[in-house]
Amino acid sequence: MAKASKGSILDDVKALSGPERAAVLLLSLGEEHGTPIWNALDDDEVRELSQVMATLGTVSSGLVEQLLVDFVSQISSTGSVMGSFDTTERLLYKFLPKERVSDIMEEIRGPAGRTMWDKLSNVNETVLANYLKNEYPQTVAVVLTKIKSEHASRVLGALPEDFALECVGRMLRLESVQKDILDKVEQTLRQEFMTNLARTAKRDAHELMAEIFNNFDRQTEARFMTALEERNRDAAERIKALMFTFEDLGKLDSGSIQTLLRAIDKDKLGTALKGASAGLRDLFFSNMSERAGKILREDMDGMGPVRLKDVDEAQMSMVNVAKDLAAKGEIMISKGNADDELVY
């Protein structure tokens, strides 16, 4: 079926797709009557309907009337409704506490991969091990027997060795676990671990914007930051504080600088340092051998003028390598003091 182009007149109900019928219906209901329906839709549904609605063009009054009559007749003649996990969950939220709805939905979804234990099997083994190492070995044994075996093996490997061996011993002696004990362990995990995990997983909007600003070239960054400072100075200052820039590499210790030098593309180092401050340039040279420093200086002198765009790209490449090394725990990067330490 050919989609209607913007500005065209739609006058055939049979030619409309499902999303187009829904879009016409919501337009006809208007703000007052349509708002409850919009509120019941999920983000993907809102996005799809909005896209269709924006390209509908002109819809004839005859088609609107025909569509409404068709809709009412279908509902009144069949009395049918659509039941699904999502519609059930939205309905339960109307009259039950959020925690209770989560419990119920996890139970009825079951094998669909949404139970507590399925969710736990998707948690990074290091994160899960850091939580479990503070629990009783017997509790850990119960958890490890409930999650997928391949994930349990990685979690055991991430636990302190003596503690892990104690848990293995408990698992070998573990008999069938009573349902009330299993329920209590599951409830504790949901309340103390999964809830905190979900809360920490939410990214601060300023942190996200700082990452975006980090990837701007310097002219674009300056333009956006100046405009933002005029409109919302507090937000601009928060973003600046969260940004990790090329000049922040100057706060690395000697060991981290040397690790970074071994990891970066040597072709980019000279280009990046061409645009660096004298202090940062000296810091890198002081952490290189005399011979390597001499070769690099000669390479930089031989470059002549370098495009600012190329310098920005080389510096951003070094910053990204530094972040990757920090994520692996190979270097430590900070904004100047322990309280401002950045973790990636």
N, C-alpha and C positions, 0 to 999 in steps of 0.2 A: 504494500500500500504506500502510495506516495504521500509524504508528509506535507501538511499545508505550510505554505510559505507565509512569512509575516505580511500582513495586509490582505491576504486572501479571504474569501467568504466561505465558511464551512456550512453546508446545509444537508449533509447526509449522515445520519447516525451510524449506519452500518459501516461507513468508511472510517469511523473513529477507532483508534486503538484504546486499550484499557486506560492507560495513563491520560490520554486525551479526553476521554469521557470524565474521568475524575477531575481533571483540570477545569473543564467546562462547568461541572457541577459545583465545584468550590467557588469559582468566579460568580456563579449565579447566586449562591448562598450569601455572598458578601461577608463583611467583617463580623457583624454581630452573630450570625448563625454559623459561619464557617470556622470561627476561632476555636471552638471545642474540638472540631475535627483536626485542625492543624496541630493542636496541642497533643493529640493522640498519636500523631505520626512520628516515626523515628527519623533520624537525620538523613538517611539515604532516601527515604520516601519523600521528604520535604525537598531534597535536592532534585530528585527526578521530576516531581510535579512542578517545581518552580521553573525548571528548564523547559518543560513542555508548555507551560502556561505562557512563558515569555515569547514563544514562537507561534502561538495559536492564530493570531491575526483576528479578523472579524468573524464572529459566530452569529448566524442568523437567529432571529427570535423564534422562528419555527423550529429550528433544531434544538434550541434550549428547551422549549416546551415539550418537544418529542422525547428528549432525553430524560427530563424530569418525570414525565408520565411513565416512560419505560422503567425507570428506576423504582418508582413507587409501586408499579404493578408487579415487578419481580419480588420485591420485599413482601408485599401483601399476599401474593399468591402462594409463595413457597414458605414464607416465614423462616427461611434459613439464615444462619449466621456463620461467619468464618471463625473457627477456633484454631489457635496456634500457640506455641510457647510465648511468642512476643505479645500477642493480644491478651493472653491469660496473665502474664506478668504485669502488663500495664493496668489491667483491671484490679489485680490484687493490691497494687500500690495505692489504690483509691481508698482502701479501708483497712489495710494492715500495716504494721510497722515495717520499715525497710529491712531490718534484720530478719524478721519472720518471713518476709517474701523471699529473701535470698535463700533461707533454709529450705523452704517449700520447693522453689524452682530447681535448686540443686538436686533435691531428692527425685523430682519427677523427670528431670532431664536424663539422669542416670547414665546409661551407656553412650549418650551423645557426646561425652567428653567434657562435661561441665560439672562433674562431682568435685568435691574438695580434693580427693586424692589425685584426680586427673589434673586439676589445676596445680597441685603441688609438684607434680611431675614435670611441669613446664617452668618451674622456678629455677634460676641458675643455681648449680650445685654449691658454689661458694657462699652465696647468700643464704641458702637453706642450712648449710653446715654451720655457718656463723651463729644462726639462731639455735640449732639443735645442740651445739656443744655446751650450752648452758642448761639443758634439760637433763632429767634423770635418764640413765642408760636404758632403763626399761621402757620409758616413753619413746626414746629414739628407736629402740628395737621395733616397737609397734608401728611407728611411722614408716620405717624402712621396709617392713614387710607389706605395707599397703601400697607403696608407690611402685612404679615400673622398675624391674630389676636392674636394667642398664643405668637408670638414673640413681638408684640406690648405691650402685658400685662407685659412681663418681662422687656421691656425697660422702661415703665412707672414706674415700681417698683424700677428701678435703678436711676431714676431722683430725684432731690430734691423735697420734698413733695409739697411745695407751687407751684413750677414751674409745677410739674406734674398735679396738680389740675387745674391750669390755662390752660394747654394743653387739659385736659379733657373737660373743658368748651368750648374751641374753637372747639373741635371735635363735640360736641353736636350741636353747632350752624353752623357747616360747611355745606354749600350747595355744589352743583356741582362746581368743580374747573375748571376754564377755561383752555383750552389746553395750551395756551401760558405760563400761570403761572406754570402749571404742568411741562412743558418742561424746564422752567427756573430752578425750584427746582431740577429736575432730572439732568440737566447739572451741576449745582453747586455741587451736591452730587458726581457726577462722577469726576469732576475736582479737588475738594478740599478734598473730603473724601476718595473715593475709590482709587484714584491714590496714595495718601499718605499711605493708608493702604497697598496697594500692595508693595509700596517701602519699608515700614518698615518690611513687612513680609519676605523679602528676607534676609536670614541668611548670616552673614559674614562667609567666609570660615575659618577664624582663630577661630571664636567662636565655629563653629562645631568641629574643630579639638581639641579645648580645652576640649570640652565635651567628645570626644573620649579618649583623654589622661587621663581625670579624671577617666575613667573606666578601665584603664590598671592597672595591679598589678605594684608594685614599680620597680621591675627589668625590666619589659618590658618598662615602662615609661622612666626609666633612659637610656635604650638602644636606644630607638627611639629619645629621646630628645638630647642625645649626638651626634647621627648621623645627626640630623637636624641642630644642632648648627654648625657642620662642613660645611654643605652645604649652609645653609641660616640662619645666626645668627639673623637677624631682625625678620624673621618669628618665630623662636624659642622663642624670647623674647616676641613677641606679644601673642603667645599661653600661655606662662607662666603667663603673666599678666592677662589673661582671665580665667585661671584655678582656681577653688575653691577646695582647698584641705582640708584634715582633720585638719591640723594645723591652717587653716584659721578660724576654729571654735573658736580659742582663741580670735578673734576680736569681738565675740558676747558680748552684754551687759548681765548683770546678769539676767534680766527678760527673755531674749531670751534663755539663757542657761537652766533656770528652765523649760521653755516651752518645750525645746528639750528633757530634762531629762524625762518629763512626757510622751513624745510621742515615745521614742525609746524602742526597745526590751531590757529589762534589762539583758538578757543572753548575749547580744552582747556588752554591755557597758564595762564590765570588760575586755573582750578580746581586744576591741579597745584601752582601756586605757593602756593595757600592753605595747603597742608599741608607746605610746604618749610621748612627751617631758615632763620633770618634771613640767614645767610651765603650760602646758595645763592640765595635770593631777590635779595639785593643784587647777586650776580654777574650774574644775568640782566638786572636793570635797568641795570647799568653798561654792558652791551653793546647797549643799545637807545637810540634817539634820545630826547631829552628829551620830545618830544611823544608818542611812542609809549609811553614809560614812564608819563607822566602819565595817558594814556587807560587803560592797563592797570590802574593803581592805582585809578582811579575805578571801573572795571568790577569789580575785586575787592572794593572797599568796598560796592558795590551788591549783591553776591551775598548778603550776610548769611551765616548759618551754612550750611555745605556738608556733605553726607553724606560720611562717611569712605569709603564704597564708591565714590562718584563721584571723590573725590580719588585713590584707589588706581588706578582705571581710567585717569584722565587722566595720572597719573605713569607708569604702565606703557606707555601709548601713546607718551609722549615717549621712554622708554627704548628701545622697539622701533624708533622712527624713528632714534634715534642709532645703534643696531646696524646698521640698513640702510645708513645713510650711511657707517659704518665699513667695511662689506663692500664698498661701492663705491669706497673709498679717498678719500672726500670729507672725512672727519674722522678724527682719531686719538683712540681712547679707551684709557685705561690705568688701572691700579689704584694708580698713585702713583710708579712708577719704571720704567725701561726694561726691567728683567728681568721685570716683571709685566705687560707690555703684552698686551692681549687682542686676538686676531684673530678676526673673525667672518666 
